[in-house]
């Protein structure tokens, strides 16, 4: 059987390429296309022999030049429009009422159904805990949320603990934007989130920040997100950078 010939559009760090490699399906990635410079560095690090084009998909009009060894296969339907998938944040707000009940989570305005769903997910023993995907030997100081972000976005954060078995979707804005871009990790597991948020009422800004800092909330590292998305442990993460993770592309982690 002749190997499949694949063109990797919006290639990111190479999720499709890695999946093909692990599937054992005979395939050859002819070229990868992405404009994200950080993603391209990671891609080149892991797939150095694949032609990588730092261009938009309009380059497809020039594709016969790229795959010139098989010009008969280069017919492209110019009427087909290829659109980048829009990843919507998996967040449900119910601003018409406050959640009530013993299990209500006070740090986020969620529906009772959303809260129940998360509790059910965290009790599903068939799913691994987040702690199984965390790095042990990494300096996490650079990943802690700054006081300004804590104060401004406290009610919007999706907070998980290492013992949780779920997270929200990590989107391209993770690390740069707060709302709907992905979960943050509470590293002080002995501190109760509900107790912290109940105590914020009528406090000054400085006092609120002091309370929120007790949770020691941090972003997931690039390697940790890659682990959650199913990339193998040997997959390399080029360079060192702040937790701006616009190069991460993969399925929603639930």
C-alpha positions as CSV (number, residue, x, y, z in Angstrom):
1,X,0.0,0.0,0.0
2,X,1.4,3.4,-1.0
3,X,1.8,5.7,2.0
4,X,-0.8,8.4,2.4
5,X,0.4,11.9,1.5
6,X,-0.8,14.5,4.1
7,X,-0.8,18.3,4.1
8,X,-0.9,19.6,7.7
9,X,-2.8,22.9,7.7
10,X,-2.7,25.1,10.9
11,X,-0.1,22.6,12.0
12,X,0.6,24.2,15.4
13,X,3.1,22.1,17.3
14,X,2.3,19.0,15.2
15,X,-0.6,17.2,16.7
16,X,-1.7,15.6,13.5
17,X,1.8,14.6,12.6
18,X,2.3,13.0,16.0
19,X,-1.0,11.2,15.7
20,X,-0.1,9.8,12.3
21,X,3.2,8.6,13.7
22,X,1.6,6.8,16.6
23,X,-1.1,5.3,14.5
24,X,1.4,3.3,12.5
25,X,-0.5,4.2,9.3
26,X,2.0,4.5,6.4
27,X,1.9,8.2,5.8
28,X,4.2,11.1,4.7
29,X,3.5,14.7,5.7
30,X,4.4,16.6,2.6
31,X,4.3,20.0,4.2
32,X,3.1,21.8,7.3
33,X,1.7,25.3,7.3
34,X,1.3,27.7,10.2
35,X,2.0,31.4,10.9
36,X,2.7,31.1,14.6
37,X,6.4,31.5,15.1
38,X,6.6,29.8,18.5
39,X,4.5,26.9,17.3
40,X,6.8,26.5,14.3
41,X,9.9,26.4,16.5
42,X,8.4,23.5,18.4
43,X,7.3,21.8,15.2
44,X,10.8,22.1,13.7
45,X,12.3,20.7,16.9
46,X,10.2,17.6,16.8
47,X,9.8,17.1,13.0
48,X,13.0,18.5,11.5
49,X,12.7,16.7,8.2
50,X,9.2,18.0,7.3
51,X,8.9,21.1,5.1
52,X,7.4,23.8,7.3
53,X,5.9,26.9,5.7
54,X,5.4,30.0,7.8
55,X,2.6,31.3,5.7
56,X,-1.2,31.6,5.5
57,X,-3.2,29.0,3.7
58,X,-3.3,31.2,0.6
59,X,0.0,29.4,-0.1
60,X,-2.2,26.5,-1.3
61,X,-2.5,28.4,-4.6
62,X,1.2,27.8,-5.0
63,X,1.0,24.1,-3.9
64,X,1.9,22.6,-7.3
65,X,5.3,24.2,-6.8
66,X,5.7,22.5,-3.4
67,X,4.6,19.0,-4.4
68,X,6.1,19.2,-7.9
69,X,7.1,15.5,-8.0
70,X,3.4,14.6,-8.4
71,X,1.8,17.4,-10.4
72,X,-1.2,15.3,-11.3
73,X,-2.3,15.2,-7.6
74,X,-2.1,19.0,-7.2
75,X,-5.6,19.9,-8.4
76,X,-7.1,22.2,-5.7
77,X,-10.7,23.3,-5.7
78,X,-10.4,27.1,-5.4
79,X,-14.1,27.3,-4.4
80,X,-13.6,25.3,-1.2
81,X,-13.0,27.6,1.7
82,X,-10.9,26.4,4.6
83,X,-11.6,28.0,7.9
84,X,-9.8,27.8,11.1
85,X,-11.7,25.9,13.7
86,X,-13.0,28.3,16.4
87,X,-12.6,26.8,19.8
88,X,-15.3,28.0,22.1
89,X,-14.7,28.1,25.8
90,X,-16.6,25.5,27.7
91,X,-18.0,27.9,30.3
92,X,-21.6,28.4,31.3
93,X,-22.6,31.5,33.2
94,X,-26.0,32.1,34.8
95,X,-26.0,35.8,35.7
96,X,-29.7,35.8,36.4
97,X,-29.2,34.2,39.8
98,X,-26.6,33.1,42.3
99,X,-26.0,29.4,42.6
100,X,-27.3,28.0,45.9
101,X,-27.0,24.9,47.9
102,X,-24.4,23.1,49.9
103,X,-22.3,22.2,46.8
104,X,-22.5,25.6,45.2
105,X,-19.1,27.0,44.1
106,X,-18.8,30.6,45.1
107,X,-15.8,31.6,42.9
108,X,-17.7,31.4,39.7
109,X,-21.3,32.2,38.5
110,X,-22.3,28.8,37.2
111,X,-25.5,26.9,36.8
112,X,-26.3,24.1,39.2
113,X,-26.1,21.7,36.3
114,X,-22.6,22.8,35.5
115,X,-21.5,22.4,39.1
116,X,-23.1,18.9,39.2
117,X,-21.3,17.9,36.0
118,X,-17.9,18.9,37.4
119,X,-18.5,17.0,40.6
120,X,-19.5,14.0,38.6
121,X,-16.3,14.2,36.5
122,X,-14.1,14.5,39.5
123,X,-15.6,11.4,41.0
124,X,-15.1,9.3,37.8
125,X,-12.4,6.8,38.8
126,X,-11.9,5.8,35.2
127,X,-10.2,9.1,34.5
128,X,-6.7,10.0,35.6
129,X,-6.1,12.8,38.0
130,X,-4.4,16.0,36.8
131,X,-1.5,15.3,39.0
132,X,-0.5,12.4,36.7
133,X,0.2,15.0,34.0
134,X,2.1,17.6,36.0
135,X,5.9,18.2,35.8
136,X,8.0,17.4,38.9
137,X,11.2,19.2,38.1
138,X,10.1,22.6,36.8
139,X,10.4,26.1,38.3
140,X,6.7,27.1,38.6
141,X,7.4,30.6,40.0
142,X,7.0,32.2,36.5
143,X,3.6,30.5,36.1
144,X,1.9,32.0,39.2
145,X,-1.0,34.4,38.4
146,X,0.0,38.0,39.3
147,X,-1.9,39.9,42.0
148,X,-3.5,42.2,39.4
149,X,-5.0,39.3,37.5
150,X,-6.2,37.6,40.7
151,X,-8.0,40.7,41.8
152,X,-9.6,41.5,38.4
153,X,-10.6,38.0,37.3
154,X,-11.2,36.2,40.6
155,X,-14.9,35.4,39.7
156,X,-14.0,34.1,36.2
157,X,-11.3,31.6,37.0
158,X,-11.9,27.9,36.6
159,X,-9.8,26.5,39.4
160,X,-8.8,22.9,39.6
161,X,-6.6,20.9,42.1
162,X,-4.1,18.2,41.2
163,X,-6.7,15.6,42.4
164,X,-9.3,16.8,40.0
165,X,-10.1,14.7,36.9
166,X,-11.2,17.4,34.6
167,X,-10.2,20.8,33.2
168,X,-11.7,23.3,30.8
169,X,-10.5,23.6,27.2
170,X,-7.1,25.2,26.8
171,X,-7.4,27.8,24.0
172,X,-4.8,29.8,22.0
173,X,-5.2,32.8,24.4
174,X,-4.1,30.8,27.5
175,X,-1.6,32.8,29.5
176,X,-2.6,36.1,27.8
177,X,-6.3,36.1,28.6
178,X,-8.2,34.8,31.5
179,X,-11.9,34.2,30.7
180,X,-12.6,31.0,28.9
181,X,-9.0,30.1,28.0
182,X,-8.3,27.3,30.3
183,X,-8.2,26.2,33.9
184,X,-5.6,27.3,36.5
185,X,-4.1,25.0,39.1
186,X,-4.5,25.5,42.9
187,X,-1.2,24.3,44.4
188,X,-2.2,24.7,48.1
189,X,-4.6,21.8,48.3
190,X,-5.2,22.2,52.1
191,X,-6.8,25.6,51.6
192,X,-10.6,25.5,50.9
193,X,-11.6,27.7,47.9
194,X,-15.0,28.3,49.3
195,X,-13.6,29.6,52.5
196,X,-11.3,32.1,50.7
197,X,-14.1,33.5,48.5
198,X,-16.5,33.8,51.3
199,X,-14.0,35.9,53.2
200,X,-13.5,38.4,50.4
201,X,-16.6,40.5,51.2
202,X,-16.0,44.0,52.4
203,X,-12.2,43.6,52.3
204,X,-9.9,46.2,50.8
205,X,-8.1,45.4,47.5
206,X,-4.9,44.6,49.4
207,X,-6.7,42.3,51.8
208,X,-8.4,40.5,48.9
209,X,-5.2,40.0,47.1
210,X,-3.6,38.6,50.3
211,X,-6.5,36.1,50.6
212,X,-6.4,35.0,47.0
213,X,-2.6,34.5,47.1
214,X,-3.2,31.8,49.7
215,X,-4.5,29.6,46.9
216,X,-1.2,29.8,45.0
217,X,-2.9,29.7,41.6
218,X,-0.7,29.0,38.6
219,X,-1.0,28.3,34.9
220,X,-0.3,24.9,33.6
221,X,3.1,24.7,31.9
222,X,3.4,24.1,28.1
223,X,4.7,20.6,28.8
224,X,1.8,19.8,31.1
225,X,-0.7,20.9,28.6
226,X,1.0,18.8,25.9
227,X,0.8,15.9,28.4
228,X,-2.9,16.4,28.8
229,X,-3.4,16.6,25.0
230,X,-1.8,13.2,24.6
231,X,1.6,14.1,23.3
232,X,4.3,11.5,24.4
233,X,6.8,12.3,27.1
234,X,9.6,12.5,24.7
235,X,7.9,15.3,22.7
236,X,10.2,18.3,23.0
237,X,9.1,21.8,23.9
238,X,11.6,24.2,22.3
239,X,12.9,27.1,24.3
240,X,11.9,28.8,27.5
241,X,9.1,31.3,27.6
242,X,6.2,32.8,29.6
243,X,3.1,30.7,29.8
244,X,1.6,32.2,26.6
245,X,0.4,29.0,25.0
246,X,-1.0,30.1,21.7
247,X,0.9,27.3,19.9
248,X,-1.0,24.5,21.8
249,X,-3.8,22.9,19.7
250,X,-5.6,19.8,20.6
251,X,-8.9,18.3,21.8
252,X,-10.8,19.6,24.8
253,X,-9.6,17.9,28.0
254,X,-12.7,16.8,30.0
